Amino acid sequence: MIAYPDHANLLIVRDQLGSERLVRTQADWRERVEHIRANMQLVMGPLPEANRRVPLDLEIVSEVSTAKYMRRKVHFTPEPDDRVPAWLLIPKQLPASGKAPAMLCLHQTTKIGKDEPAGLGGLPNLHYAHELAEMGFVCIVPDYPSFGEYPYDFKSKGRHFASGSMKAIWNNMRAIDLLVSMPEVDAQRIGVIGHSLGGHNSLFTAVFDERLRAVVSSCGFTPFHDYYKGALAGWTSDRYMPRIREQYHNDPNQVPFDFYEILGSLAPRGCYSNSPIRDSNFDINGVRKAFSRVEAIYTLFGATESLKLATPDALHDFPPAQRQAAYQFLIEQLK
């Protein structure tokens, strides 16, 4: 693996001998992105091989008709011996083409899991799947492992994964497979949205799956040095990345990737971050530093209009004005 001592410096690419050259072209940056993905897998464990992509075996458990969309509870198979519960929201009125844009909608840390984005409980400001479905997006809303209706023991059932983060990434990629398989979905117009746990889960998934053309992350990140002044214990549970504790000693100087690189990996795809200035989880100063570095990469791709940072005067929340701005951003990015 190729190590980068300064993850905030996005304008260099290194080789196996540690020699550095400037990132001058899009090809240079794509080479760096491969290094970023490899270094993320040092922490999260390897992305599963293609043979884990078994048939989805979609089961419709129930169906409810709302004013503007059908809400189906479904189960699907992400890998052998596992079933993911999810909501599937399908607008009743589709474009003339019969194909609509689609969104993977990821929930925050909440006991009710997928029900909150689907508008079935929790905080009204986090009902984004419900709101997007009413706007005409097909939405899939899976439970993160161990939340909602998805009991999951990471040490037994998930022992073949080094992290809950990689398990969630894989489940999300299979949810995208499901969207792509649907006749109502335009496979070229798929995005992802999430808050908090769902906010960084959205970013992680988009790094590994370029079918996601636009990303909305609400209260999802700050660079590791800015996360509680570098105290990384919050990232190390079985649901997240235990290797941060076990191999990298909760030291941001040792973790082989950071959010500067994750954001840069998305270029030139759309990236909208809602980052409130009074979010006690994810320090706004770190978010601003990350965006200031990532702008150079989006400039390299001629895509600065695809990088947006909203900084409302709010706590750890997704206020109405920023949600509406994010939805308009998705409409523009998924034209």
N, C-alpha and C positions, 0 to 999 in steps of 0.2 A: 504494500500500500504506500501511497505517496503522501507524506505528512506536510502540513502547512502550519508553521509556527504562529502565523498571524492570520486568523480566519477573517478578520475585518478587511484585509488587503485583498480585494477581489481582482486587482489588475495585474496579477502575476499568475503564471502557470509553471509548475515544476516538473522535472523528469525524475527517473528512478535514482539518479545520482545526486539529486538535490539541487541541480542547476536550475536557475530561474530565468524566465524571459517574460517580457511584458505581454499582456493580453491586448492584441491589436486588432484581431479579426473575430468574427463570430465563430469560426472554427476553433480558434484558440480557447474561447470561452466554453464551447461544447466539450473540449478536452478537459477543462477544469471541472465541468459538471460531472463527468464520469468519475473524477477523483472524489468529488463531494459525495456522490452516491455510494462509492466504495467505503468512504470513511463513516458515513451514516450506518452502514451495515456492520462495521466494527462494533458499534454500540448497540444497535437494534437487532443484530443477527442477520443472516442472509435472507434476501427476498426468496420465497419458495420457488422451486423449479417448476417448469411448465407442466410436469406430470401431476402436480397438485390441483390443476384446473380441471376438476371432474365436472360432469354434467350438473347444471344448476338445480334440476329437479324442482322447479317452482311449484309451490302449493299455495292455493288461495284458501285461506282459513275462514275469512269472512269478508263481507262487502257492505258498505254503507253509501248511499247516495246523498251528497250535500248539494247545496244550491248550484255550485259551479264545477264540482269535480266528484269523481268516484274515489272513495277511500277503501283500499283493500288491505287487510292484514295478510301478509305472505310470509312463508318460510322458504329459504333457499339454501343450497349446499355450497359452501365456499371451498371445502376440501373434504377428503374422506372422513366420515364419522363426526360430522358437525352440521348443525342447522342454525341459520341466523334468522331471528324474527325481524320483520321490517314492516313499515307502512309504505304503500305504493299509492300515490295520489295522481289521478289521471284526469286532466281537464275534460269537461263534456264538449266544449267547443274547440276544435282543432283548426289549424290553418288550412287553407285550401289544398295545400300539398298533402295534408293528412299527417304531417310530421311536425312535432313541436320541439322546442329546446327543452333540455332536461337538467335537473339539479340533483346532486348527491347532497343530502342535508344531514349534518352531523351534530349531535346533541352535546350539551355541556355535562359536567359532573352532576348528575341528578338521578335520584332513585328511579324515577319514572322513565328515564332513557328517551326512547324515540317518541313517546307521547307528547313531550314538550314542543319540539319543532312542529309536530302535526297539529298543534292547537288543542290538545286534549287534556291540558293541565299545565301546572307550572306557571312560569312568568309570561305574561302577554307579549313583552318585548322580545321573546325568543320563539314566537310562533312563526318562524320564517318559512317553513315548508308549507304551512297552511296559506300564508299570504302569497307565496310564489305560485302555488297551484291555482289560486284564484286569479292570478295574472296570466295564466296559460302555460306554465311550466309543468312538465311531468316531473314528479319528485319521488325519490326513494329515500327513506329515512330508517336506516338500520339501527339496532341496538349495538352499542359498544360492548365488547365482551365483559360480562359481570354486571351489567346494568339492565334495567327494564325486565323483559321476559327472557333474558339470555344468561342464565347462570353459567359461570365459567371458572374453572380452577386452573390458574396459569401454571401451577407446579405439576399437575398431573395431566389433565387433558391437553394443556398447552406446553408440555415439556419440550416439544420439538421446536418451539420458538424461544429465542433468547430474550424476547421482550413482548409485553403486551402491545407496545407501539407497532411492531412489525406484524403481529397478528391482526391488529385493526387495519393496518394498511392493506394487507392481503384481502380481508373481508370487504373492504371498500372497493378494491379493484374488481372483485367478483360482483359487487353491486353494480359497478359500471358495466361489466359484461352483461348483466341482466338488462340494464337500460338499453344498451346497444342492440340487444335481441328483440326489443319491443317494436312493433310496427308503427306505434304512435310517436317514436322518438327519432329525431334527426341526430344521427351519431356524430356529426361534425359540430354539434352545438350543445356540448355538455359542460357544466361547471360544477363547483362545489362550494358550500357555505357551511360555516360552523362558528360556534361561540365557545370560548375558553377551551375545555378539552377538545371540543369540536373544531375550535379555531386552529390549534396547532396540528390536530389530526388532519385537517384539510390541507395544510401546507405540506405535511409529511407525505400524504397520499399523492399530491400533485407532483412532487419531485420525482416519484417513481412511475407515474402514469400520465403520459403526455396527452392522453385523450381528453383530459380536463383542460378546457380552453380558457377558463377564467376561475379565479379563486377569491372568495371573500372570507377573510379571517377576522373575527371580532374578539378582542381581548385574548389573543391567541399566543402572544410571544413577547419576549424581550431577549436580547443576547444574554448568554449564560453569566457573564460577569456582572450584569445589571439585574439579575434575578435574585432578589433578597441579598444584594451585595456579594453575589457569588456563592451563596449557600444553596447547594443543589439538591438537598435531600428530598425536596418535593418532586423531583423528577425520577426517583429511584424505586418506587413501589413496583410490585409485579405487574401492575396495569401499565406501567411506563417502561423505564429502561434501567433495570437493576445493575447492569454493567457500569453505569455512571458511578455507582457506589463501590461495586466489587472490584473493578479493574482500574477505574480512573479516580477513585478516592474522593469523590464529590468535589473535584478540583477543576474549575473551568479552564485552567491552563493545560490540563491533560486531555480533556474531551476532544476528540479529533474532528469535530464539526461544530458549526454555530449557525445562528439564524441569519447572519449576513449572507452566508453561502446558500442557505435554503431559499431565501427570497430571490437571490440572484439566479438560482437554478430555474426559476419560473419564466424568466425572460425568453421570448417577448410576449408571453401570454399575460392575460389580464390579472392584476393583483390589487385588491382593495383591502386595506386594513382599517378597521374601526378600533382606535387605540385611545380610550379616554385618559385625560390628564390626571385623574384621581383614581386610576386603577391600582389597587394595592398589590395585586399579583404580578403585574407586568409593567415595570417602570417605563414611563413615557420617554424619559431621556435616552434610554437604550434603544427604544423603537425609532426615535428620531435619528440616532447615530446610524442605525442599520439602513434606514431609507436613504440617508445622505450618501452612503457607500453604494447602494444598489442602483441609484440613479445613473451611475456611469455605465452599468451593464445595459440598462434599458436604452440609454443613449446610443450605445454601440449597435443596438438592433433597430434604432429609429422608432422606438416604441414608448417614448416617455409618457404619452397619453394613456398608456395601459397600466401605469403605476400610480396608485392613489393612496394617500394617507389622510384619514379623518381623525381629528383630535378633539372630540367634544368635551365640554366641562361636565364630566359625569364620573361615576364610580365604575365598577366592573359590570358594565351593562351595554346593551345595544339599543340606544334610544331611537325613537321613531324617525327623526330626521335623517340619521345615518343609515338606518335600514332602507328607507326610501331611496336615498342616494346610492346605496349598494345595489338595489334592484335595477335602477336606471343604468348603472355601470354594467351589470350583467346583460341587460338588453342590448347595450351598445357593443359589448365584447362578443356576444353570441349571435350577431347578425348573420 
